Amino acid sequence: MKLDQWKRKRKTATFSMQEVIKILICGSVDDGKSTLMGKLMYDAKLILKDQFESLLTESKKYGTQGKKIDLALMSDGLQAEREQGITIDVAYKYLTLKKKKFIFADTPGHVEYTRNLVTGASNSDFSIIIVDASKGILPHTKLCTLISSILRLKRIIVVINKIDLTNYNKNSFLKIKNEFIKYANLLNYGNIDFVPVSALKGDNIVKKSKKMLWYSGKPLLKIIEELSLKNEKKTKDLRLGIQLISRGKSERFYCGEIFSGKLKKNDKIFISSTQEKNIIKEIFSSRGKVSNVDGPQHVSLTLRKNTDISRGSFLSSIENPVTNYSSFNAHIISLNKDFLRVNQKFKIKFSLNTCNGSLDYISYKFKKNNLNKIKSNKLEINEIGLCKISLAQKLPIDKFSKSSKMGSFIIIDPSNNKTIGAGVVETLHEKKDKEIFWQNTANNYLLNDNLNTQKPLVLWFTGISASGKSTIANLVNEKLKKLNKKSYLLDGDNLRHGLCKDLGFSELERKENVRRAAELSKIICNMGYVVLACFISPFKKERHMAKEIIDENNFIEIYCKASIKVCEKRDQKGLYKKARKGEIKNFTGISSPYEAPTNPDLILNSNKNKPNALSNNIINYLKKNNLI
């Protein structure tokens, strides 16, 4: 196409941007990643005039399409990339479609550049994995899927490219699709789209192809346009990392980045480095002095009491403070041409902190070309394993599932300062104990292939006594059984007859009761079950602890809401009557408070609604969110 023809066709994008969505583009060598990216921008009329002119010139010099424009050069910007016809570095491309802005990270397909793939994935929300229809699923395709899973990219779009080389054959598409699904099921990945395309010829890129009438899905651009982060769960916990301390005439300014949560003037905050509490005095953002801010963004603030805070400290809420740890389990990918080994010493760098560390233990590593777990004392280049890491000092750390910035790190060789590994924190250890390790077992649903027929979950029912928790949960349990789902009901009263019979009802004993219940729920969940856990669990802090133990990705908080008046009428055990008389101490709702959830996944108003209707609400919620 000539330049004047392109000018007439191009549309100007003038949409307002509300969401910024980051997408990883990955796949094996020559699967067509760069061509796909270029064709997507070209057919959507989103290539600027100067880009198009440069592309025409570069196509004549380096192009692989003869006299035609080579759209792969849109992403391959380095001279070495254009000369060799490969992608080496991560190429970022920006598109504005409707009310969303998209940032695409086009990553290399060569195993030598896996570190660049990890870099692109660590900054992405969704993943587009390219598969060459003529070659099928290759080892690097599986590596891309595994990395997408470990870094918890929310959705995969599998683009089966070069379908024209199979004469647009439906069976070729279905064969690759079924093989990919079988592999993804081992990772418990259920949210996947499959699109057959020809990036070179434009089939199913922007418009549906007439050459594949058998394909009933949407074209790639339409699927991308519908991606959204609005319904994703986001942590509300305040995490503010201090990067700089500036001295004024009479006070100090603490400058840093809010990774998550909100901050308001006069908020009470907890300081990770000093273990002290303080109060926000003033907040300054890019808009000047403000009364409140919402992350992520950079801010500067002052505190009521000047405190000796250093770079790398974190400010957090009093309710859910940042905790310092010196030991944790993490999924690590080795980027070392030699290997990472047990007892190896290195530097480990988090977002704002660096210290010495060591690899204490490898629970397992993923066998190449499949997801079998094998024992080993080393990780060779591009291998991924679950490892126990010890640090020389305690650092403020969160699990990656809770905070990607506070739960991810790189490993550095102290002899040459080269990056030799990268990882994400899976579990945190309260104590540094080299004699105790997490033992990988077949009960873990991620490791037991036979248990991956449903998503393991914990439905945590909370509410005051007689609010309907057990009644509703029992009905849900029966309905799950009818749907051929494996489920198990844990009732708070029943546990107090056995596992928790030694506990009373003081605040500390209630905390321990919830901790034991959460640990037991996690064990049953890891066996592949839907656990229905019914516990009053009156305090927000304890429910948050349960969520941390179980993992927020498998935790659904259900609030059974009912008034004291209604619950007293229902009370067949006579507990409220005894509590009113003072015969029962620390009774929730009477002599002990109940802190209602502020942002539960489901609210069941049992004042007026019948238990059966409320149980249907839960089943519908699980179906709607593809959880059963």
N, C-alpha and C positions, 0 to 999 in steps of 0.2 A: 504493500500500500504506500502511495506517495504521501508526502507531508501535507499537501493541500487537501487530499482526500480525508486524511486523519483529522484535520482541523474541523472539517464540516461535521464529522461524526462525534467528536468528543463533547461530553456534557460537563458542565461545571458543577462541582460539588460544593454546595453552600449550606450544608446542614449544620445545625447546632449540635454540639457534642455533649452527651450526658454520661455515657459509660465509656470507660477505656478497657478494652478486652485484649488480653495478650495471648497469642496463639503460637505454639511450637509447630514448625514444619520439619518433619524428619523422615528418614527412610534409608534404604541401602544405596550403594553407589549406582548412579545412572537410572534411578527409578523415576526421575523427572521432576524433582522438587523445585529447582530454579525455573524450569519451563512452566510448571504449573503456576508459580507465583507471578511470573511475567504475564502469562495468558490471562490470569484472573484480573490483574490490573488493567491490561490492554482491553479486554472485552467489556470491562465495567467502565471504560472511558475515564480512567483515573490516572493516566500518565500525563505529566505536564509537558508543555511544548519543548522546553530545553532538554528534558529527559528523552523525548522521542527523537529529537534531532541527534543527540549523542548516541542513541541506540542505533540509528540508521548508519552512522559513521562506524561505530564499533562492530556492527554486524558484518560490514564489508571487510573489516580487518581481521576479526577473530571468529566470526559466525560459522556455525556448522550447518546452516540451512541454505547454502548456495546464495542466490540473489535475494532470498526472502529474509525478513527481519528475524533475528535470533533472540527470542524473548527471555531466554535463560540468562542473558547478559544483564538483565535488570537486577538480578540478585548477585551474580558473580562480578563483584566490583574490583577486586584486586587484579593486578596485571598477571600474576601467576595463575590465578583462577581462570582468566580468559585465555591465556596461552595453553593451559592444560585441559580446559573444558571441565573443571571440577570445582566444587565448593570447598574452601579451606576454613575460612573464618565464619562467624555467625553474621548473617546479613539481615539487618532490620529494615522492614518496609512498613509504611504507614498508609492506611486507607481510612477514609471517612465515608460511612454508608448510613444514610438516614440519620438517626440520633445517636449513633455509636461510632467510636473511633477504635480501629483495630491496629494492633502492633504485631506484625508477623516476624518470628525469628526463624529464618531459613538456615538450617544447620547442616554440617557436612555429613556425608554418608560413609566416609572412610573410617575404619576402626582407629587409625592413627590420630584422628581428631575427635575422639569420643569426649575429651574434656570440653570441647566446644559444644557438643550436644548437651552435656550436663549443664553447662552455663545457660544455654538457651532454655532448657526445660525448667531450670530453677526460677526463672523469671516469667513463667507462663501460667495461664489459667486453663487452657484447653490444648489438645494435641491433634494435629493432622498427620497421620502416618501414611506415607506413600508406598504402594506396592506395585511392582511391575507385573502386569497381568501375564506376560510371557515367561516370567521367571518364578512367580509365586512368592511365598513367604520365605525369607532368607534369615540367617542368624542375626544380622543387624536389625532386621524388622522386629525380632523378638526382644533384642536389647532395648530398642526404642520403646516398646510396650512395657517392659519391666521398669525402665527409668520413669516413664509416665506414671506408672502405678505407685512406685516408691515415693515420688515427688507429689503424689496425690492430685494429678491433673484431673479436673472434674469430669471430663468427657473426651472420648476419642472419636475422631472422624477418620475412618479408613478409606482412603482414596485409591481405588484399584485403577491405576493409570495404564496407558498404552493398550487399552481394550481393543483398539483398532487392529493391533497385531494378531489378535485372535479372531478377527472378522466379527467383532462385537458379539461374541459367543456368550450366551447366558450361563451355560454350564461351567465355563472357565471362571466366571464371576462367582458363582455359587460355591465352587470348590474352594476358592481362596477364602471366601466369606466364612464357610463352615470350619475351615482349618483355623482361622483366626479366632473365631468364637470359642473353639475348644481350648485354645491356648489362653485366651483372656479369662475364661471361667476359672482357671487355676489361680488367677490373681483376684478373683471376686470382682472383676470389672464387668458391669452390666450395661452401662450407658454408652452404647457404641452405634454410630451410623456408618453405613457402607454406601459408597457412591462409585459407579463405574464411569470412568472418564477417559477422554483422549486429550491431554493437555496441549499437544501439538496442533490438533485439529479443532479444539474448542468444544468437543462433545460433553454435555452435562456440566460445563463450567459455570456459565451465566444463565443459559437457557437449556431446557430439556432437549435431548437429542432425539431426532426422528429415526435414528439408526438403532435405537435401543428401546423399542416400544414395550418390551418385556419388563423394563425397569419402571416401577410405580412410585419411586421416591422423588425427592426434590433435587434440583441441581445444587452444586456445591455452594454457590454464592448465597442461595436462599437459606441453606442450613447454617452458614456462617452468620448471616444477618439475624437469625433467630437466637443466637447464643446470647446469654445474659447472666450476669452475676447477681441480679437483684434478689433472687430467691435463695442465694447461698447463705449458709449460716456463717456469721462473722463473730469472732470473739469480742465481747464487750469489755474485757479486762483491759485496764489502762497499762500500757507499756511504753515508757518514754525513755529513750537512751540518751544519756548526756554525752555530748561531743566536745563542748568547749565551755570554759568558765571565764567570764569577763568581769573585771572589777570596775564598778562605778565609783562615784565620790564617797558614797556611804553604804553601798550594798553591792551584792554580787548578782550577776545575771547568768543563769544556767541555760545554756543553749543546746538544743538537741532535736531529735526527731521522734514524733509520736508514731510508733509502729501500729498501735491499735488502741481503740477506746476513745473516750472523751475526757476533756479536762475543763474544769470550771474554776472561776475565781472563788477562793475560800474553801476549796476542796481539801480534805485531809489526804495526805499521800504518805507512802512508805518508801524509804530510801534503801536500796539493796546493799550498798557498800557499808553504811554506818548502822544499819538495822534500826534507824530512828524514824519517828513520825514528824511530820511538819505540815504546814498549811500554805497553800498557794496564795501569794499576795497580789501579783500582777502578771498578766499574760500578754505577750507581744507576738503577733504573727505578721505575715506579709501585708496585712490590712491595717497594721498599727496596733494600738492597744485594744484588746478585746476582752469580753467577759467570759467567753467559752470558745473552745476549739474542738474539732473532731479529726482524728487521724485518718489516713496518714498525711502528715505535713510537718514542716520544721517550725519550731517555736523558740522563743526566749522567754524566761520567766524569772520572777523573784519570789523568795520565800519569806514567811513571817520572821523566821529565825535563820540568820546566815549560818550555813553549815559547810564543813570541809568536804565537798563532793568532788570526786575526781572523774576524769574521762572514763567512760565504760560503766559508770554506775547507772542504775535504772530506777526510775520513779514509777510507782504502781499504786493501785488503790489499796486501802486498808483491808477491805474485805477479801481480795484475792491478790495478795502481794507476790512479787517475784521472789523466788527462792534460789539460794546459791547451792550449787551442786559440784561435786568433784568426781562423780562417777555416773556413767549412763551407758545404755545400749543404743547402738546406731547402725543403720544400714550404710555401708561404706562401699564406694566404688574405687578400685585401685587405678591410679593413672600413672603408675610407676613402671618403667620398662623392665625393671627387675621384679620386685613384688613387695607387698606389705606383709609383715610377718608378726607372729606372736612375740611379745616382749620388746618389740621395736620402739625406740624413743623418737619423738618428733615434736615439732611445734604444731599447735592447733589454734586456728584463728576463727573466732566467731565474728559477728557483725562489728563489735566495738572492742573486743577483748582478745588478747593473744597470750597463751601460756604454754608451758611444756606439758606433754602428755605421753601416754604409752598405750599400746594395744595389748590388753591383758588376755583376751580370749576370743576365739572365733566360734560362735555357736554353730554356724553352718555357712556355706556359700552356695550360690546357685550354679549348678552344672551348666556348662556351655551348651547352647542349642535347645535346652529344655529347662523346666523349672524344678527338676529334682534337686533336693538339698543334700549336700555331702559334707562330711567332716573334713576339716583341713586346718593346718597351722599357718597358712599363708594365702594371700590374694594376689593372683597374677594380674597383669595389665587388663583392664576392662572387666574384671570379675567383680561381682557384688556379693557381699556377705553381711551377716548380722554379727556385730562385734561388740565387745565390752571395752570401753575406754576409761582410763583413769587420768585425772588431771593433777598437776602439781599444786594447784590451789583451787579453791571454790570460786565458781563464776556464776553470774545470773543467767540461767538457761531455762527455756521452755521446750516442751515437745514440739516437733515440727508440725504436727496436726493442729496445734494450737497457735503457733506463731512461726511462720516460715523463716523470718529473719533471725529470731532468737533460737531457733532449733536447727539451723543449718551451719555448716562449718567446712573449712578446707584444712588439709593436712600438709605441712610444709617440712621439707628436708632441711634441717638446720645447717648442714654442711654447705649447701649451695643455694638455699632459699627458693628451690623449685617446688611447685605444687605437685604432690605425689598422690593425693587422694582427696575425696570430697564425701561428705556424709550428711545424714539427717537423723536427728535424735528421735528414737522410738519410745524408750522408757527411761525414767530418771531414778537414781538410787539415793536414798536418804543418807546412807553411810558408805564410805569407801572401804569395802571389805573384799580383799583379794582371794578369800577362801570360799566365797559364795558366788555362784554364777547362775544366770538364767539358763535352765536346761531346756533346749528345744525338744518338744514331744509331739507325738502324732495327734494329740488332742487339739493342737492349734489349728483352727479352721483354715488358716492361710497355707498350712503345710499338708493337710489331709485332703487329698484330691476328692475322696468319696463324699466329703461333707459339704462340698461347694454347690449344692443344688438350691440353696436359699441363702439370703443374707443374714448372718447372725446379728441379733439385736438384743438390747435390753430396754424394755418399756418400763420406765421407772414411774410408778404411780405414787404421788404424794398428795396429802390432804389430811385434815383432822379426822379423828376417830368417828366412824359411822358416816363418812362422806361418800362411801360407795366404792372404795378402791378395790377391795377383794371381790365384791359382787360383780363389778364390771369386768375386772381382770379374768374372773372365772368364765364369763360369757365369751370374752375374746379368745381365751384358751380353747374353748369348745369349737369356736368357729375356725380357728387356725387348724385344729385337728381335722375338721371336715375338708379343709383346703389342702390336706396332706402335708402340712407344715409341722416341723418338729418344734414343740414349745414346752415350756416348763414354768409353773407358777410358784413363786417364792412368797410366802406370806409372813409378815413380821411377827405375828403372834406364834405361828408354828416354829419359827427359828428360836424364839425365846423358850421353847420347851426343850431345845437341844443345844445347838451351836452357841446360842447366846443366853443360856439359862443362868450363867454366873453374873450377868449384868443387871444393874438396877436402872433407875431412870434419872440419874443426875445428868448434868450437861455433858460431862466427860464420858459417862457410860453410854449415853445416847450417841455420841460421836463414834465410839468404838463399835456400837451396834451397827451403825450405818457402814463403817469401814469393813466389818466382817461380811455384811450383806453384799456390799459392792464387790469384794474379792470373790465371794462365792458366785455371784452373778457373772463375773468375768470368766470364771472357770467354765461354767455351763455354756456361756456365749461362745467361748473358744472351741467348744465341741460342736458348734454349728447350730445351736438352738436359738429360738426367740424366747427370751426370759421375760416373764411378767413379774416384776419385783414390786411388792406392795408394802410400803413402809411410810409411816407418818413423816419421818425425816423432816422435822419442823424448821431446821435452820438452813439458810441459804448456803452457808459456808460448808456444811456437811454434804449437801446435795452437790455442790461444786466439787468436793473431794471425790464423791462417788463417780462423777462424770470423768474426772481425771484418771481414776483407777481403771475404769472400763474403757475409756477412749471415746471422745465426743463423736467420732464417726459411727459408733455403734450404740449411742445413747439417745433415747427419746424421752424427754421429760413430759409427763402427763399430770396436769393439776386437776384433781377432783375438787371442784369448788362447791362448797355448801355452807350455809349459815349455821352458827351454833344452835340456834333455835330449832332448825330442821333436824340437825344431827341428834339433839337431845330427844326429840320425839321418836327417832328411829332406834335409839340405843336400847337394844334388847339385853345387853350385858349389865345395864345399870351403872356404867362407869361414870357417867356425868353426874348422876345423883350422888354417888359416893364422893366424887371430887368436890361437889358443892358443899358437902358436909365436912370436908377436910380429911376424909378417910384415905384419899389417894393424893400423895404429894406430887408436885411437878407434872400435873396433868395438862396436856396441850390444849390450849383454848380457854382453860379456867385458871390454873395457877402457874402455867408456863406458856410463853408466847408461841405463836405460829407465824413464821415469816413466809408469806405467800410468794411464789415464784414471780419474778418481774418479766421474764420473757420465755415462758415454757413453749414447747413445741405444740402442745394441745391443751386447751382448757375445756373441761367437761363440767357444765353447770348441772349438778345433780339435784338442785333444789326443786326443779319442776320436771326435768326430763327423766324418762324411765331408763333403767340400766340397759335394757336391750337396745334402745335407740342410741345410747352413748357408746355401747360396744360396736355398733355398726359404724359410728363416726370414726372409731379407731381403725377398723378394717379398711374403710374407704380412704383414710389418710395414708395407710401403708401401701395400698394399691396405687393411689395417685402418685406417690413418690417412688414407685418402683422398688419398694422395700420387701414386698412379698409377691 
